[in-house]
Amino acid sequence: MRHLVVVSDLHLWQATDHDDLWMRYRDRRFLPDAQLASMLDGLCKRIPSGQLTLVLNGDTFDFDLPPVTDGHTVQGRSPRTEDQAVDRLDAILRDHEDFLQSLAALLLRGHRVVFIAGNHDIQLNFPRVRQLLFGQIVQRCMQMESDCEESALRSRLAFHPWFYRSPSGVHVEHGNQYDLYCSVSDPLWPFRLDRSLQSNVGTLVLEHLIGKLGYFNPNVEKTFLLTTKEYLTHWQRYYFRKPRSLLQTFFVGAWRIFFELWGELGLVGRTIRTPALQAPDTAAHYSLFATADLRATMRLLRLDRLLLVVGVLWSALALLVFYPLGIACVLLTMLLYEVLQPRCSYALDDVAQDVAKTARRIAAIYGCKAVVFGHTHDAAGSWEHGVFYGNSGTWVPRYHDVACSVALEESRPFIWLREAGGALEGGLYRYRSGAIQQVTASCADHITESEDLAATDGAAIPDASATKLATSAGCERSTRCAADLALASHDDALGLSQSVTHRNRYSFPS
């Protein structure tokens, strides 16, 4: 039996030690490492050696948040070059010993670990960054078992820049490519001509706004997507008569984001695009990518409202000075706002829904048995016509309040799929206090009530061979998917069968 466990959006960052409300969510006490290690240890005790593949589905690390010096956050940009990324990852890993040890224990038991790059850890595309991470994990393995072979460990650890396709037909992808705020032009080669990383709206927002407005939690939208009244209350509570400025940071940062994105979009056309994205087999997949939109960005940053106010004031002044010109100015202002205003909604909730819909399209393109995303932080799982669609959610610290006293949720979500005899079962699970709870129905028995599975030694594992599995046509692999999977081996460095010509570029560095 094969077991596939998908965890995403850990957002492992540099921890802080100060007792201030500023970026309280980054405090060391809120790190998810210990819970993840406990959950993985429970799974390893119940799954035979070599049968588990753990997929860390993007945003495992958060390179975008500002760095930490002496326990306090300092101003700094997301690393764009390989040297900068290596330094940042080295600093991050110092705060995540439990995470490194849990992965080392997993590899020593013969299981596999797969890293998929997300929008917050796109730096995993740098060879030296991957080498550093692998070296840190090997070091822990050597401390646990001095006679372990590095080559064997290397064969069980893989990095994928875009997506991972399992032998049983499970498609795992972070999902940021379908979010216009977080996509890049080519996930297989997200670099400019100078080998620095491309930027997107999400990265720039963290650099110029959220990273400088530490009373907002970037992982809890309701803390920064506020009404005008709520922004005034927030300013009065945290910024009034204090050295930090909300208004100056917001307006300066918003315009910097806009102009940097403008320049970035001009550079995208001059970047290298891998032939894999031009291949007929991936054309349909590539067509699903979202592209950055300056008008949508203006609306997100409320710059369209600001321009409208400026235009109205300018028109009013023109009316006072010269009546006919004033009328023309008013009409011109209304016309410009109509042109700049997007005709559809670009709210973050709508983006999350679009990402979820894309999973159905990918399943149709490749004939997959399951499609699993992350990115949106909204855990979900459902079986539709024998195909599983899931989102592995997030383990990042999320709280209702700035003081981080009331958690949004206590449990930690993950996707657990099991395959035996060509049939697939499993779904969305949650881990809490040493117990694993099944949330969604399995393909086998369509459970309607949650099932608790104690994470202890000798606990029973749902066995696909012992239950009646769905055998509908939708759960069977199509001819196209079978051919695809025959080419895309489990050890493919890209997880993309059409990209064999680029395997050396993205394989693990020697």
N, C-alpha and C positions, 0 to 999 in steps of 0.2 A: 504494500500500500504506500502511496505517496501522500505526504502532507505538505500543504502550502499555507504558510502563515504570512499575512501581509500587515505590516505596521507602517504608518506614515506620519509625517508632520510632527516628529518629536521636537524639532526646533531646539536642538542642543546648542546653547550659547554660553558665552562667558558669564559666570555667575558674579553677583555683587554681594558684599558683606555689610553694607551700611544699613542703618535702621531708618532711613528716610522713606517717604512715600514716593519719591521720584524713582520711577521704574521699579517699584516694589516687586512686580511679577518676576524680576530677574534674580531675586534673592535665592541663595543656595538651598534653603529649606523647601523650595517648590520644585526642584528638579525631579524629573520622572525616572531617573536612572534606577533607583532601588526597586520601584514597582515593576519596571520592565525586566530587570534581572530576575526578580521573583517569579514573574509569569513565564519567562523562558525556561527557568529551571524546572518549574512544574511540568511544562510541556515535554522537556527532554527526558524526564523521569518516566513518562508515559508513552513516548514514541520510540520505537527501536532505532538503533544507530543507523545513520545514513538515510533515513526516510523523510527527514524534515528539511524543507527549504524555507528559510526566513528571508522575506523580501522587505527591505527598508525602502518604502516607496516614495522617496523624495522628501525634501526639506528635513532630512535627518539632522542636519546642522543648519544653523542660521548665521550666515556670513554677513547679513545686511545690517543687523543691529550694530550700534556704535561699540567700539572696543572698551575694555575695562582696564583701568590702571589703579592699583592700590585699593581695590574693592569698589571704585566709583567709575561710572561711565564718563567717557571723554568724547569730544567731538572727533568724528572720523568717518570716512567714506567706506562703502563696500569695496573690498579688494577686487581690482580689475586685472591685475597682472599675476603671473604665477608666483613670483616672489612674495607679493603681498598676501596671496591666498594661503601659501604655506605657513607664513608667520601667524596668520589669523587662526588657522586650524590647530596649529601647535598650542596656541593660547587656549582655545576652546577645549581641547582634549585634556588639559591639565585639571579641568573641573569635572571630568566625567570618567573617573576610574571604574566605577561600577558598570558603566556601559561597555567599556573596553573588555573588562573581565568576563562579562556575560557572553559577548561574542566569541571570546577565546574559548570559553567552556563549550559553546555550541560547536565550534569547529573541531575541538578535540574529541567530541563524541561522534564524529563522522558526518555531521550535518553540514548544510550549505548555507551561505550568506550571500545575498545579492543586494547591492546598492544601486538605486536608480536616482539619477540627478533630478532635482526639482528646481524651482525658480529661486529659492533661498540658498541652495547649495549647488548652483550651477558650476561652482568652482571645482567640483569633483571631476570635471572634464580635463583639468590639468594633470598631466602624468605625475608630477612630483607631489601633488596633493594626495593622489591615490597611493603613491608609494609611502608617504608619511603615515597614512592611516593604516595601511597593511603592516608596516613596520611596528607600529604601536601595538597592534593586535598580536603579531607574532611574538613580541617581547613578553606579553602576558601569557601566551601559550608556553613559552620556554620556562617561565617562572612556575607554571603548574606542572608541566611535564618536560623535563630537560632533554629527553631523548626524542621529542617529536620532530618530524621532518618538515622543513619549510616548504619543500615542493608539494607535499601532500596538502598542506594548508592553503598554498597558493591555488591549487586546483579546485578548492571548495569555496573560494571567494571570488566574486565577479562584480564588475562595474558596468552599468548600462547607461548611456547618455540620454536615452529616450524612453524605451519600454522593454519589458521582459515578457517573453512568451514561453510558457512551460510546455513540456512534452505532452501534457494532457489537454492542451488547448485553452489555457487560462492566460488572458491578456492583462498584464499589470502595467499601469502607466500613471505618472503623477497627476496629469490633467491640466497643467498650467498652459499648455499650448492652445487650449480652447477658451482661455480667459484673455480678453483683449488687453487687460492691464498687466499681464504677467508672461506673455508669450515672447518668443524670439523667432527670428526669421528661419533658422535652421537648428533644430535641437541636436543634430549630429555634429554641427560645427558652429557653435554660438560665439564666434570670435570675429573681431574686426581684422583688417589686413595687418595690423601691427601685433596681432596675437593677444590683444586685450579683449576682455569680455564685453559683449553688448549690454546695454542697459535697457530696462523697461520701466513702466510707470510704477509698478510695485516697489522696485529697488530704489527709484528716485524718491518716492514718497517716504520710505523709511529713512533715507539719508537726510532729506531736507525738512521733513515735518515730524513724523512720529519719533525719530531718533532725537529730536530736539524738543519734543513736547512729551516729557516723561510721565505725565499724569494720564496719558492715554495708553491703553494696552492694545498693540497692533493686532492681537489675536482675538479680540472681543470687539466686534464692530460697533456695538451699542455704546462703547465708551468714547468713540470719536465721531460717529455719524449722528450728530445732535441737531436739534432744532435751534433756531436763533435764540429763543429764550433759554434753552439748556446751555448753549455756549456762553451766554452772559452770566448764568449762574456758575458755570465752571470757572470762568475768568475771575469772578468775584471771590470764589472760594479758594483758588489756588494761585492766582497771579496778582491780585489787587495789592498794591503797596509792597510788592516783592521784586527782587532784582530781575527775575525772568519775565520775558514778554511773550504773551500769547499772540497778539495782533501782529507785531512786527515779524515774528517767526513765521506765522501763517502766510502773510501776504508776500514776503520776500521769498519764502520757500516755494510757494505755489508758482510764482513766476519763474523761478529757477528751474523747477520741474518742467514747466511748459517749454521753455526755450531749449533746455538740454534734450528733451524728447524730440523737439523739432530738428535739432541737429543730428540726433541719433537716427531718425527716420531717413535723413539724407545719406547717412553712412551705410545703411542697410543694403541699399542697392549696389554698393561697391564691395560687399563682403563675399567670401567664397561660399558657394552652395554645393553641398555634396551631390554627386550624381544619383545617390540612392533616392533622394526626394524627387528626382526627375524621372525615375523608372515608372513604367506603366503600372506595375503592381502596387506601388505606393501612392499613385496620383490621387486616388479617391481619398485615402487617409490624409494626405497633405492638404487637400481641399477643405478639410474640416478646421484647419488652423484659424484662429482669430488673429487679427492684425491690429496694431495700435491705431487709435483714432484720436486726433488732436481735439476734435469737437467734444468727444466723450470725456477726454481728460479735462478740458475746460469746465465741463459741467460738474465732474466729480470734485474739482477743486474750487467750485463756485466762482470761477473767473468769468463765466458768461454773465452772471448776475452783476459782477463788478463793472464789466464793460457796459452793461445796460444802464447802470446808474450813471456812469460817466457820460454816456451818450445822451441820456435824458437831461442831465445838467448842462451839457454843451448845447443841446437843442433849445433849452429854456433861455440860455444866454443869447443865443442867436435870435430868438423871437423878440427879445427886448431890444436888440440892436437894429435888426432889419427884418420886417415882417415877412416878406416873400421868401427870403433865404431861410428864415426860421421854420416855415412850413416844410420846405424841402429837406432841412436837416432832420426834422421829426420823422418824415417818411423814410429817409435814408437810414436813420437809426433803427426803425422798426424792420426794415428790409434786412439790414445786417444781422440783427438778432435772429430773424427767421432763418437766415442762411446758416448761421453758426449753431443754432440750437438743433441737437440731434432729433430726428423724427421718431425714434424709438427710445425706450428707457434703457439706461446703462447703469441702473442700480446694481449693487453687489449681489443682492438676492437674485436678480435676473441672470447675472453671470453664472451663479451657482447652478441655477436651473438649466442653463444652456450646457454647462459641463456635464450634468447628469444625462441630458438627452443625447449627447454625443456618444455615450457608452453604447446605446442601442445601435447607432450607425456603424460603429467600429465592429460590433458583433456581426452585423449584416455583411460588412466588407470581407472579413476574414473567416466567417463561420465559426467563431470562437464558442467554447462552452461557458465561458465566464469572462467578464470584463470588470476589473477592479481599478478604481481611481482613488486619489487622495485629494489634496490641495484645498478643497472647500471647507475642511474641518467639520463637515456635517456627516457623521457616521450613518450609513444606510446599507440595506441588503434586502434583496427580493429575488425570487425565482419567477421568470416569465417565459412560458412555453419551453421549459426545460433549460433555459439559459439563466445563469446567475449574474446579477448586476449589483455591485457593491461599492461602498466608499469606506475606507478604513479610518476615517475621522482623524482625530489628533490626540496627542498626549500632552500638549503644551499647557502650562498653567493658565487657566481661564477663571476669572472671578467677576462677580457682579460689581464690586467696588474697587476703588483705587487702593485701599488698604489690604486687599486680597484676604478678606475675612470670610466671604461667602462664595463658595465654589459653584460654578455653573453645573458641574457634574462630578460625582465622586469616582465613578468607574472609568476604565480605560478601554476604548474599543479596538478591535482588530478583526480581520477576516481570516477564517480558518476553513480551508477546502481540502477534501480528501478524495483521492481517486484510486479505484481498484477495479480491475476487469473492464476498463473502458468507460466506467460510469463515475460521475462526480456527485458529491454531496457536501453539505456544510453550509456556512453562511456567516452572518455577523455575530460576533461574540463580544463580551465585555469582561474585564478582569477587575476584581475588587476584593481586597482583604483576603487574598489567598484562594479565591474561588473564581472559576470561569463559568460564565453564564451564557448560554445560547440565546440570542435575541430573536433571530429570524428563523423561519421554517427551513428545514433541509429539503433537498430535492427528493429525498427518499420517502419521508413520511409526512411531510407538511405539518410539522408540529405547530400547534396553535398556542401552547403555553410554554413559557420559558423553562429551560432545562438547566439545572445547576450541576456543575461538574467540579467537585472539590479538587483543587490542585495539590494532591497528595500522592504519595507513592502507592502504586498499585491501583489507582482509580481507573475505572473502565473508560475506554476510548470508543466512541461510536465507530462501528465497523461497517463499511459500505458492503462488504461481502455477506454480512449477516442480515441485511435488510433488503426489502424490495425496492429497487431503485427505479427511477423513472426511465422509461425507454422510448419516449416519444421522439419523433423525428427531430424536434427542436433541440434535444439533448445530444443527438448524434452528430459526429463530426462530418461536415460536408466534404465532398471530394476536393474542393479547392483548399479547405483548411488542412486536410490530410497531406496534400502535397506541400503546403506551406510549412507544416510542422516537420516534415521529413527533411527539409532544408535547414530549418532553424533549430539547431541542436541545443541541448541544455547548456552547453558550454560556450555558445556563441557570445562573443564579447559585446555585441550590439543588441542582441535579441531581435535582430532584423535580418532575415535570411537574404534579402536582396542586397545587403551591404557587405558581402564577403570581400569585395575589393578594398574596403576600408577597415577590415578587421585588424590589420597591423597598427593602424593609426589609433584605434580605440582599445586594443587589447591591453591587459595589464602590463605596465612597464617592467622590464627586467632590471 
